[in-house]
């Protein structure tokens, strides 16, 4: 499957997270993104690039971004723990794609079975407006070269 690209419609899928009352919830990606400008991203968490989105969330919001979604091929308990490493965070939602089903729908899965890590996700930052991809900043290797908060700010 080809990776998601500019002009594509963001696929729907279910992701999991813990709400403010510490209750496990499932959420549809389309319910978070329909009719809104959103950023969907995947990074090793915690990481300096993710920290950039936490730090620049207000600036991103001032440019019309309604949601910043950090999606990871991990379970919701891990995502909850990672979210706690950013106590200053008020805007980034940490969402779990435990079986990589949504990552596969994006065409961004990364097979790391030979390294004992199973299926993971390529690092990316997508700018989406009313479900249509406006920028698809997908990393090609081990470096962070196109998917930072500053890169997305340029795309806005």
N, C-alpha and C positions, 0 to 999 in steps of 0.2 A: 504494500500500500504506500502511495506517495505521501510525504509529509504534508500537513496542512500548509496552505500558502495564501498570500494576499489575494483577496477576492473570494475565497472560500467561505462557506457558512460554517460557523462553529458547530460541531456536532453536539447533540444533547447526550447526557450521561448522568449517572448518579455518583455523588461523592459523599463522604462522611466527615463529620466534624463534631466537636463538643461545643455546645452553646454556653452562654453566660451562666446558666444554672447548672453547668457540668453534666448536661444530659446529651447522650449520643443522638445525633440527628443525621438523616440522609437529606440531601438536597440535589435538585436537578440543576445542571449547569445552565440550562435555558432560563430557569426561574431567576437565576442570579444575573443573567446577561441580556435578556430580551429587553429591547427599548432603552438600553443604557450603553455608555462607553465604559468598557472594562479592560483590565490588564490581567492576563493569565500568565503565570510564570512557573518555572520549575528550576530549582537550584538545589545543590546539596545544602541541607539546612542543619544547623545555622551556617551562614557563610557571609563573607563581605558583600557579594552582590545583593543578597536578600536584605542585608542591613541597609543598603542604599535605598531600597524601596520603602523600608520602614521609615528611614530618615527623611525621605523626600515625598512621603505620602501626602502631606498637606499641599505641596506644590503640584503634585499630580492631580489632586482633587480640585485645586483652583483652576486647572485646565480642563475640567469637565469629566474627569474619571470618577465614576460612581462606585466601582468595586475594584479591589486589588486582590486577586485570588492566587495564593501559593498552593499549587497542587504537587503532591509527591506520591511516588509509588511506595507507600508505607501505610501502616495501620493508623487509625485515628488516635490511638493512645500515644504513639510516637509523635504525631503531629501536634497533639496537645502539649507534650513535653517540650517540643521545639518552640512552640508559640510562647511558652513561659520564659524562654531565654531572651525574649524581647519585651521586657515589662513596660517599656515606653510605647509599644505598639497599640494603636487604636484603630487602624484602618486595614491592615492586611489580614485576610481570612486564610487560615491554614486548613486545607482540605485534603483528605486521604483518598487515594486511588489504590487501595490495598492490593488488588489483583491486576493492576495495570490495564484494566478494561478500557478506561477512558483514554489513557495514554496511547493505547493501540488504535482507538478511534481517531486520534489526532495523527496517527502515522509517525509517532515520535518515540516508539519503544526502542530500547537499546538492550541487546542480548549480552549479558555479562555472566552467563552460566559457567563458562570456562574459568572464570575468576571466583566462582562460588557465590556470586551475588544475584543470580537469577535475572529476571526481566526488570529493567529500570527504565528511566526516561532520559532522552537527550535533554540538555539544558536549553531553555528557550524563554522568550518573553513575547507574548502576542498582544497586540493592541486590537481590540474588537469593538466595533460600534454597531449596536443593534444586531448582534450575531454575525456580522460580516467582518472578516479579518482585514484590517487596514495596514498592519505591519506584522511580519512574521520573522522575528529575530531569533534564528535557530543557530546554536553553537555547533561548530564542526569538529572540535577537538577538545583538548584539556584546558584550553585558555578561555577566559571570559572576554570576548572581543566585541560582541554585538548585542548583548542582552541585559545591559545594565539599566538602572533607572535613568541615567543620563541619556542613553540611547533612545529609550522610549520617550523621554521629554523632547528630544529632537523630532521624533515622529509625530508628536502632537502639534 
